[in-house]
Amino acid sequence: MNQESTTAPAETTRSVVIEKTFAHPQEKLWRALTEGTLVAQWLMNNDFKPVVGRKFQFRADPVPNWNGVIDCEVLIVDPLKQLSYSWGAFGSATVVLFTLTPAESGTHLRMEHSGFALDQPQAYGGAKYGWQKFLDALDRVLNGGAQ
C-alpha cells in the first residue's frame, strides 16, 4: 500500500471564515453584497458590478506601505446564493466567497476569504480583523434600511 495515499496533504494556505445570521431576507442581503453603492457603505468604494469576469477595484484611503487599491475579478454570481471574487492586495492573490442560505430568523451568511500563504501572517491577521469590522458594518447598513 502506498503510504502517501493515506496521509492528508499539508496545508499550504489558510482561510478566514466568518458565519453570521442576519435578520433580513436573502434578497436584501444580496442587494447589500452586489449593489456598488451599498457595498461602498459597508466595505469600500468600488466599481463593482455582479458580472462574472468583470475586473473591478476596491479603494480605501492609502496608508503607509499600501496604496489603498485592491484589484478584483468577479468569479461567481449565483443570485441569492453565492458571490465570489478574487482579492489582490499586498502582492497576494486570494479569493472571497459569500454563501447565503435561508435561516429561521433571516439569512445565514458564510464568508470565506481563502488563499493566505502560511508565510503571510500579517495579511491573514489583517483579513480576520478587517472582515469582522466589515460584516459588523454590513449589519448596520442592513438595519439602517438598505433598499
TORKOL-695351 format. One record per residue: residue number from 1; residue in three letters; x negated, y negated, z negated of N, C-alpha, C, CB in turn. Coordinates in steps of 0.02 Angstrom, whole numbers, always signed. Atoms other than C-alpha are relative to their C-alpha. Glycine has a CB too. Layout:
<dolums>
{dolum NUM, 'Ala', {X, Y, Z}, {X, Y, Z}, {X, Y, Z}, {X, Y, Z}},
...
</dolums>
This chain:
<dolums>
{dolum 1, 'Met', {-42, +59, +0}, {+0, +0, +0}, {-44, -62, +0}, {+48, +0, -61}},
{dolum 2, 'Asn', {+39, +63, -4}, {-65, -172, +45}, {+15, -42, -61}, {+17, -39, +66}},
{dolum 3, 'Gln', {-8, +37, +63}, {-93, -264, -119}, {+27, -70, +13}, {-67, -4, -37}},
{dolum 4, 'Glu', {-20, +69, -13}, {-68, -435, -39}, {+75, -7, +12}, {-39, -27, +59}},
{dolum 5, 'Ser', {-71, +5, -17}, {+109, -397, +17}, {+45, -4, -62}, {+21, +59, +43}},
{dolum 6, 'Thr', {-41, +1, +60}, {+168, -382, -163}, {-11, -62, -43}, {-14, +62, -41}},
{dolum 7, 'Thr', {+12, +61, +39}, {+99, -547, -226}, {+30, -60, +35}, {-76, -10, -13}},
{dolum 8, 'Ala', {-28, +61, -28}, {+183, -713, -203}, {-57, -46, +23}, {+46, -37, -51}},
{dolum 9, 'Pro', {+52, +46, -22}, {+85, -842, -103}, {-10, -56, -52}, {+17, -30, +68}},
{dolum 10, 'Ala', {+14, +55, +47}, {+1, -976, -208}, {+36, -63, +23}, {-77, -13, -5}},
{dolum 11, 'Glu', {-34, +62, -16}, {+100, -1136, -217}, {-52, -52, +22}, {+41, -26, -61}},
{dolum 12, 'Thr', {+46, +51, -23}, {+14, -1271, -116}, {+30, -70, -3}, {-22, +15, +72}},
{dolum 13, 'Thr', {-33, +65, +7}, {+142, -1409, -138}, {+49, +2, -58}, {+36, -19, +66}},
{dolum 14, 'Arg', {-49, +7, +54}, {+260, -1473, -271}, {+58, -41, +26}, {-31, -32, -63}},
{dolum 15, 'Ser', {-61, +37, -17}, {+436, -1544, -262}, {+28, -35, -61}, {+53, +46, +31}},
{dolum 16, 'Val', {-40, +33, +51}, {+534, -1669, -363}, {+72, +17, +15}, {-12, -79, +0}},
{dolum 17, 'Val', {-70, -18, -9}, {+711, -1605, -388}, {+40, -34, -56}, {+11, +78, -1}},
{dolum 18, 'Ile', {-45, +31, +48}, {+847, -1707, -472}, {+72, +18, +21}, {-10, -78, -3}},
{dolum 19, 'Glu', {-69, -17, -13}, {+1026, -1648, -486}, {+44, -42, -46}, {+13, +76, -11}},
{dolum 20, 'Lys', {-43, +45, +37}, {+1167, -1761, -540}, {+70, +5, +29}, {-26, -73, +3}},
{dolum 21, 'Thr', {-69, +0, -23}, {+1356, -1758, -531}, {+28, -71, -6}, {+44, +51, -40}},
{dolum 22, 'Phe', {-29, +67, -3}, {+1439, -1921, -479}, {+76, +6, -1}, {-24, -39, +63}},
{dolum 23, 'Ala', {-73, -2, +6}, {+1621, -1956, -523}, {+33, -36, +59}, {+22, -33, -67}},
{dolum 24, 'His', {-25, +31, -62}, {+1659, -2002, -342}, {+7, +54, +53}, {-47, -58, +24}},
{dolum 25, 'Pro', {-7, -49, -54}, {+1719, -1909, -188}, {-61, +2, +46}, {+63, -15, +42}},
{dolum 26, 'Gln', {+57, -8, -46}, {+1592, -1843, -61}, {-3, -56, +51}, {+5, +67, +36}},
{dolum 27, 'Glu', {+0, +52, -52}, {+1646, -1973, +66}, {-33, -65, -25}, {+72, -15, +23}},
{dolum 28, 'Lys', {+28, +62, +27}, {+1599, -2118, -48}, {-75, +8, -11}, {+35, -18, -67}},
{dolum 29, 'Leu', {+71, -12, +10}, {+1432, -2041, -96}, {-37, +3, +67}, {-11, +65, -40}},
{dolum 30, 'Trp', {+31, -5, -66}, {+1395, -2000, +87}, {-11, -70, +30}, {+45, +41, +48}},
{dolum 31, 'Arg', {+8, +69, -26}, {+1426, -2183, +136}, {-59, -34, -34}, {+65, -41, -10}},
{dolum 32, 'Ala', {+54, +33, +36}, {+1306, -2241, +0}, {-69, +28, +20}, {+9, +10, -76}},
{dolum 33, 'Leu', {+62, -30, -23}, {+1174, -2121, +69}, {-16, -16, +72}, {+3, +74, -9}},
{dolum 34, 'Thr', {+11, +5, -73}, {+1198, -2163, +253}, {+14, -69, +30}, {+44, +49, +34}},
{dolum 35, 'Glu', {-11, +67, -27}, {+1252, -2345, +273}, {-57, -44, -24}, {+70, -29, -22}},
{dolum 36, 'Gly', {+60, +38, +16}, {+1096, -2452, +281}, {+8, -55, -51}, {-27, -29, +62}},
{dolum 37, 'Thr', {-10, +55, +47}, {+1169, -2600, +187}, {+11, +27, -71}, {+60, -43, +21}},
{dolum 38, 'Leu', {-10, -30, +66}, {+1223, -2486, +44}, {-65, +32, -25}, {+56, +53, +3}},
{dolum 39, 'Val', {+64, -30, +19}, {+1057, -2391, +44}, {-47, -54, -27}, {-33, +37, +61}},
{dolum 40, 'Ala', {+43, +55, +23}, {+969, -2559, +25}, {+16, -21, -71}, {+7, -60, +47}},
{dolum 41, 'Gln', {-20, +20, +67}, {+1067, -2590, -135}, {-27, +46, -54}, {+76, -2, -4}},
{dolum 42, 'Trp', {+24, -47, +52}, {+1002, -2434, -224}, {-70, +28, +13}, {+48, +56, -7}},
{dolum 43, 'Leu', {+65, -29, -16}, {+844, -2382, -133}, {-48, -55, +22}, {+6, +54, +56}},
{dolum 44, 'Met', {+43, +53, -26}, {+754, -2509, -21}, {+30, -28, +64}, {-72, +27, +14}},
{dolum 45, 'Asn', {-19, +27, -64}, {+780, -2623, +126}, {-22, +49, +54}, {-33, -71, +12}},
{dolum 46, 'Asn', {+11, -53, -49}, {+785, -2518, +284}, {+32, -18, +67}, {+27, +66, -26}},
{dolum 47, 'Asp', {-34, +3, -65}, {+833, -2500, +466}, {+27, +71, +16}, {-49, -26, +57}},
{dolum 48, 'Phe', {-25, -68, -4}, {+909, -2328, +435}, {+65, +5, +39}, {+9, +29, -69}},
{dolum 49, 'Lys', {-63, -20, -31}, {+1043, -2251, +544}, {+1, +76, -2}, {+7, -28, +75}},
{dolum 50, 'Pro', {-3, -72, +8}, {+1104, -2072, +517}, {+3, +37, +67}, {+60, +20, -42}},
{dolum 51, 'Val', {+5, -32, -66}, {+1047, -2005, +687}, {-64, +42, +0}, {+0, -54, +58}},
{dolum 52, 'Val', {+58, -44, +0}, {+932, -1854, +698}, {-50, -24, +52}, {+21, +73, +15}},
{dolum 53, 'Gly', {+53, +23, -44}, {+765, -1905, +773}, {-15, -74, -6}, {+17, +17, +70}},
{dolum 54, 'Arg', {+12, +72, +7}, {+783, -2089, +729}, {-57, -13, -48}, {+65, -37, -24}},
{dolum 55, 'Lys', {+54, +23, +43}, {+624, -2165, +661}, {+22, -65, -33}, {-67, -9, +40}},
{dolum 56, 'Phe', {-20, +60, +36}, {+651, -2297, +527}, {-50, -13, -56}, {+72, +6, -28}},
{dolum 57, 'Gln', {+44, +18, +56}, {+565, -2384, +383}, {+39, -23, -60}, {-50, -54, +21}},
{dolum 58, 'Phe', {-21, +32, +62}, {+599, -2420, +203}, {-53, -53, -15}, {+7, +52, -60}},
{dolum 59, 'Arg', {+47, +54, +15}, {+522, -2584, +148}, {+12, -27, -70}, {+6, -57, +52}},
{dolum 60, 'Ala', {-1, +29, +67}, {+480, -2645, -26}, {-53, -55, -2}, {-13, +55, -56}},
{dolum 61, 'Asp', {+52, +51, +7}, {+375, -2789, -89}, {-68, +35, -5}, {+14, -44, -63}},
{dolum 62, 'Pro', {+67, -30, +4}, {+191, -2749, -61}, {-28, -8, -71}, {-47, -33, +51}},
{dolum 63, 'Val', {+36, +1, +64}, {+88, -2709, -215}, {-73, +19, +15}, {+33, +49, -53}},
{dolum 64, 'Pro', {+69, -19, -13}, {-99, -2681, -235}, {-5, +73, +23}, {-42, -9, -64}},
{dolum 65, 'Asn', {+11, -66, -30}, {-152, -2531, -129}, {+61, +30, +36}, {-23, +48, -52}},
{dolum 66, 'Trp', {-57, -24, -39}, {+17, -2518, -42}, {+34, -59, +35}, {+51, +37, -45}},
{dolum 67, 'Asn', {-29, +54, -40}, {+91, -2623, +98}, {+76, -4, -6}, {-18, +9, +72}},
{dolum 68, 'Gly', {-72, +2, +10}, {+270, -2584, +44}, {+41, +34, +54}, {+21, -71, -5}},
{dolum 69, 'Val', {-36, -32, -56}, {+314, -2483, +201}, {-2, +76, -7}, {-31, -21, +67}},
{dolum 70, 'Ile', {-5, -72, -3}, {+375, -2304, +205}, {+27, +18, +69}, {+46, +29, -58}},
{dolum 71, 'Asp', {-21, -21, -67}, {+384, -2228, +379}, {+38, +65, -4}, {-62, +7, +47}},
{dolum 72, 'Cys', {-44, -57, +6}, {+525, -2104, +401}, {+28, +20, +68}, {+58, -15, -49}},
{dolum 73, 'Glu', {-37, -24, -58}, {+617, -1999, +529}, {+57, +44, -25}, {-46, +39, +50}},
{dolum 74, 'Val', {-59, -40, +19}, {+792, -1926, +512}, {-8, +71, +27}, {+66, -33, +27}},
{dolum 75, 'Leu', {+8, -70, -18}, {+783, -1736, +511}, {+66, +38, +3}, {-46, +33, -49}},
{dolum 76, 'Ile', {-64, -36, +4}, {+958, -1675, +463}, {+55, -50, -16}, {-2, +56, -54}},
{dolum 77, 'Val', {-61, +36, +16}, {+1129, -1758, +468}, {+58, +49, +7}, {+10, -64, +47}},
{dolum 78, 'Asp', {-57, -45, +2}, {+1268, -1640, +416}, {+52, -36, -43}, {-19, +73, -29}},
{dolum 79, 'Pro', {-45, +45, +37}, {+1409, -1760, +369}, {+33, +31, -61}, {+52, -26, +46}},
{dolum 80, 'Leu', {-29, -17, +65}, {+1467, -1749, +188}, {-35, +58, -34}, {+73, +17, +8}},
{dolum 81, 'Lys', {+33, -59, +29}, {+1346, -1603, +157}, {-75, -10, -10}, {+11, +59, +44}},
{dolum 82, 'Gln', {+73, +5, +6}, {+1162, -1635, +194}, {-27, -58, +42}, {-34, +64, +22}},
{dolum 83, 'Leu', {+37, +53, -34}, {+1046, -1778, +241}, {-73, +10, -18}, {+26, -72, -21}},
{dolum 84, 'Ser', {+71, -9, +13}, {+859, -1761, +261}, {-40, -47, +45}, {-22, +73, +12}},
{dolum 85, 'Tyr', {+47, +39, -41}, {+717, -1872, +319}, {-71, +8, -26}, {+19, -74, +0}},
{dolum 86, 'Ser', {+70, -1, +21}, {+529, -1872, +319}, {-14, -64, -37}, {-48, +8, +62}},
{dolum 87, 'Trp', {+18, +56, +43}, {+445, -1992, +199}, {-76, -6, +2}, {+27, +9, -75}},
{dolum 88, 'Gly', {+72, +7, -7}, {+272, -2053, +247}, {-25, -62, -36}, {-19, -4, +73}},
{dolum 89, 'Ala', {+29, +55, +38}, {+181, -2158, +119}, {-64, +23, -33}, {+50, -26, -54}},
{dolum 90, 'Phe', {+64, -15, +34}, {+7, -2165, +43}, {-38, +56, +34}, {+12, +17, -73}},
{dolum 91, 'Gly', {+36, -51, -37}, {-60, -2052, +180}, {+27, +70, -7}, {-70, +0, -23}},
{dolum 92, 'Ser', {-29, -67, +6}, {+55, -1908, +137}, {+66, +3, +39}, {+11, +19, -74}},
{dolum 93, 'Ala', {-63, -11, -35}, {+199, -1834, +235}, {+42, +48, -41}, {-12, +28, +73}},
{dolum 94, 'Thr', {-45, -40, +42}, {+340, -1772, +125}, {+70, -2, +30}, {+0, -25, -73}},
{dolum 95, 'Val', {-68, -4, -26}, {+524, -1733, +152}, {+50, -9, -56}, {+12, +68, +37}},
{dolum 96, 'Val', {-54, +10, +47}, {+679, -1793, +61}, {+62, +35, +27}, {+14, -77, -12}},
{dolum 97, 'Leu', {-61, -35, -19}, {+836, -1684, +63}, {+53, -13, -52}, {-13, +76, +9}},
{dolum 98, 'Phe', {-59, +9, +43}, {+1004, -1733, -10}, {+51, +53, +18}, {+30, -73, +7}},
{dolum 99, 'Thr', {-52, -49, -11}, {+1133, -1595, -30}, {+60, -19, -44}, {-25, +73, -16}},
{dolum 100, 'Leu', {-61, +18, +36}, {+1312, -1639, -79}, {+46, +61, -2}, {+35, -60, +34}},
{dolum 101, 'Thr', {-49, -53, +7}, {+1435, -1512, -147}, {+57, -25, -44}, {-31, +66, -29}},
{dolum 102, 'Pro', {-56, +21, +42}, {+1609, -1537, -219}, {-10, +26, -71}, {+67, +26, +28}},
{dolum 103, 'Ala', {+2, -20, +70}, {+1617, -1532, -408}, {+67, -17, -31}, {-59, -37, -38}},
{dolum 104, 'Glu', {-65, +10, +32}, {+1764, -1528, -527}, {+12, -74, -15}, {+3, +41, -65}},
{dolum 105, 'Ser', {-8, +70, +19}, {+1730, -1706, -581}, {-24, -49, +53}, {-38, -13, -64}},
{dolum 106, 'Gly', {+22, +45, -53}, {+1673, -1777, -413}, {-44, +36, +50}, {-38, -59, -30}},
{dolum 107, 'Thr', {+47, -28, -48}, {+1519, -1735, -310}, {-67, +14, -33}, {-9, -47, +61}},
{dolum 108, 'His', {+66, -19, +26}, {+1361, -1642, -359}, {-51, -18, +54}, {-3, +76, -19}},
{dolum 109, 'Leu', {+54, +19, -46}, {+1205, -1715, -279}, {-64, +34, -23}, {-10, -77, +3}},
{dolum 110, 'Arg', {+67, -29, +13}, {+1042, -1618, -268}, {-47, -37, +46}, {-2, +78, +12}},
{dolum 111, 'Met', {+51, +36, -38}, {+895, -1725, -213}, {-66, +38, -9}, {-6, -75, -22}},
{dolum 112, 'Glu', {+65, -32, +3}, {+734, -1635, -170}, {-48, -38, +44}, {+4, +75, +23}},
{dolum 113, 'His', {+53, +34, -37}, {+578, -1730, -119}, {-59, +49, -2}, {-19, -72, -31}},
{dolum 114, 'Ser', {+49, -55, -2}, {+456, -1594, -63}, {-62, -18, +41}, {+32, +62, +29}},
{dolum 115, 'Gly', {+61, +5, -40}, {+281, -1578, +6}, {-57, -37, -33}, {+16, -33, +63}},
{dolum 116, 'Phe', {+56, +34, +34}, {+171, -1659, -127}, {-57, +49, -10}, {+24, -30, -67}},
{dolum 117, 'Ala', {+58, -42, +10}, {-2, -1583, -119}, {-20, +1, -73}, {-60, -24, +44}},
{dolum 118, 'Leu', {+19, -7, +70}, {-70, -1519, -284}, {-51, -53, -21}, {-27, +70, -13}},
{dolum 119, 'Asp', {+51, +51, +16}, {-210, -1648, -272}, {+28, -71, +6}, {-61, +8, +46}},
{dolum 120, 'Gln', {-33, +66, -3}, {-82, -1792, -265}, {+42, -12, -63}, {+44, -4, +63}},
{dolum 121, 'Pro', {-41, +7, +61}, {-29, -1805, -448}, {+30, -70, -6}, {-42, +15, -61}},
{dolum 122, 'Gln', {-27, +68, +6}, {-6, -1994, -435}, {+61, -8, +44}, {-54, -52, +20}},
{dolum 123, 'Ala', {-58, +5, -45}, {+111, -1982, -284}, {+59, +41, -29}, {-17, +25, +71}},
{dolum 124, 'Tyr', {-51, -42, +29}, {+207, -1840, -367}, {+32, -34, -61}, {-29, +69, -20}},
{dolum 125, 'Gly', {-25, +35, +60}, {+222, -1935, -532}, {+40, -62, +19}, {-58, -19, -45}},
{dolum 126, 'Gly', {-36, +59, -23}, {+275, -2092, -440}, {+68, +18, +28}, {-41, -37, +52}},
{dolum 127, 'Ala', {-65, -22, -28}, {+411, -1997, -348}, {+47, +21, -55}, {-11, +58, +50}},
{dolum 128, 'Lys', {-43, -21, +57}, {+476, -1919, -510}, {+30, -61, -34}, {-41, +42, -51}},
{dolum 129, 'Tyr', {-23, +61, +33}, {+487, -2090, -590}, {+47, -40, +46}, {-60, -43, -21}},
{dolum 130, 'Gly', {-38, +41, -48}, {+550, -2179, -434}, {+69, +27, +15}, {-38, -6, +64}},
{dolum 131, 'Trp', {-65, -28, -17}, {+690, -2058, -389}, {+49, -4, -58}, {-8, +72, +23}},
{dolum 132, 'Gln', {-45, +7, +57}, {+759, -2063, -566}, {+30, -71, +0}, {-38, +14, -67}},
{dolum 133, 'Lys', {-23, +69, -3}, {+769, -2252, -552}, {+48, -11, +59}, {-59, -49, +4}},
{dolum 134, 'Phe', {-42, +9, -60}, {+841, -2245, -375}, {+69, +31, -11}, {-34, +32, +61}},
{dolum 135, 'Leu', {-64, -33, +9}, {+977, -2121, -423}, {+42, -34, -55}, {-9, +74, -17}},
{dolum 136, 'Asp', {-37, +41, +49}, {+1023, -2224, -577}, {+30, -61, +35}, {-47, -22, -58}},
{dolum 137, 'Ala', {-25, +58, -38}, {+1040, -2373, -459}, {+56, +20, +46}, {-57, -33, +40}},
{dolum 138, 'Leu', {-54, -26, -42}, {+1145, -2267, -341}, {+64, +6, -40}, {-20, +69, +31}},
{dolum 139, 'Asp', {-57, -7, +43}, {+1261, -2229, -485}, {+32, -68, -13}, {-20, +33, -67}},
{dolum 140, 'Arg', {-26, +68, +12}, {+1277, -2416, -522}, {+35, -27, +62}, {-57, -47, -21}},
{dolum 141, 'Val', {-31, +22, -63}, {+1314, -2453, -338}, {+68, +33, +9}, {-45, +15, +61}},
{dolum 142, 'Leu', {-63, -36, -8}, {+1448, -2319, -333}, {+52, -25, -50}, {-11, +76, -10}},
{dolum 143, 'Asn', {-47, +24, +51}, {+1527, -2380, -495}, {+20, -72, +10}, {-30, +9, -69}},
{dolum 144, 'Gly', {-16, +70, -14}, {+1523, -2558, -431}, {+47, -8, +58}, {-63, -39, +13}},
{dolum 145, 'Gly', {-49, +3, -53}, {+1640, -2513, -292}, {-28, +1, +70}, {+40, -61, -8}},
{dolum 146, 'Ala', {+26, -6, -68}, {+1534, -2464, -141}, {+58, +18, +46}, {-57, +54, +4}},
{dolum 147, 'Gln', {-58, -9, -45}, {+1656, -2474, +3}, {-10, +57, +47}, {+13, -64, +39}},
</dolums>
